[in-house]
Amino acid sequence: MKLYYYPLSTYSQKVLLAFHEKDVPFTAVVLYPGDPQQRAELQKLTPLGKVPLLVLDNGWKVPESTTIIEYLDTHAGGPRMIPADLDLARQTRFHDRLADLYVNEPYRTVAREPDPARVAAARERLDTMLGGLDNHLANRTWVMGDSFTLADCAMIPPLLQYGSAHPITRFEHVSAYFARAMERPSVMRVRREVEAFAAKAAS
Ligand SMILES: N[C@@H](CCC(=O)N[C@@H](CS)C(=O)NCC(=O)O)C(=O)O
């Protein structure tokens, strides 16, 4: 299977974390949707024009980071990213939604949006979310407890990519969680790729 992704894209990093956690091999195709030519290539595969996109060997396309990870859980083996227990699975998906919609998206706004009013609203949202996450992580290693799940795949990339735009240092347990994440082999692997890609782009 081929994974179309961009190393600096947080949703791509989310999926890469799951691939690495499961140790599933894939063919990497790096595409930058911000480049008109590469975007046109991507739009031939998916009208959404977004990365990540998984294309299976039979041509079937799986867009959307959460759906790609669900596909891997069903078909690729390795440790489950969504628990088999239905209640735990629902809670994991809930935290995945919180991470994507209310942490990743406001972080992207803070890092990129020129409108000060939108940035201020996004910072307020982040403070609410990071405060809630801080309480949640006071007695947990990972978002769902002892197991690293889809919820961590979603939560870690925005902290990694945009953390400096809205620091987490005020949040003791989020900071400790992030430090633990930085020691995790899957995260270290994604981070190495991000750093190598950024260094190459800057040279
Ligand atoms: N909901 C999507 C979001 C994917 C997404 O927003 N990808 C960004 C990069 S992080 C992208 O491809 N942006 C290009 C565009 O929207 O034109 C997912 O979870 O995969």
The ligand as a Gaussian input file, in Angstrom:
#p B3LYP/6-31G(d) Opt

LIG

0 1
 N       -9.570000      15.643000       8.425000
 C       -8.389000      15.389000       7.636000
 C       -7.519000      16.631000       7.655000
 C       -6.361000      16.504000       6.674000
 C       -5.705000      17.866000       6.436000
 O       -6.250000      18.939000       6.790000
 N       -4.547000      17.813000       5.804000
 C       -3.853000      19.024000       5.488000
 C       -2.386000      18.904000       5.862000
 S       -2.222000      18.738000       7.622000
 C       -3.957000      19.260000       4.005000
 O       -3.786000      18.338000       3.222000
 N       -4.252000      20.490000       3.608000
 C       -4.350000      20.860000       2.240000
 C       -5.650000      21.510000       1.918000
 O       -6.573000      21.507000       2.769000
 O       -5.772000      22.020000       0.836000
 C       -7.662000      14.158000       8.215000
 O       -7.873000      13.837000       9.381000
 O       -6.918000      13.502000       7.466000

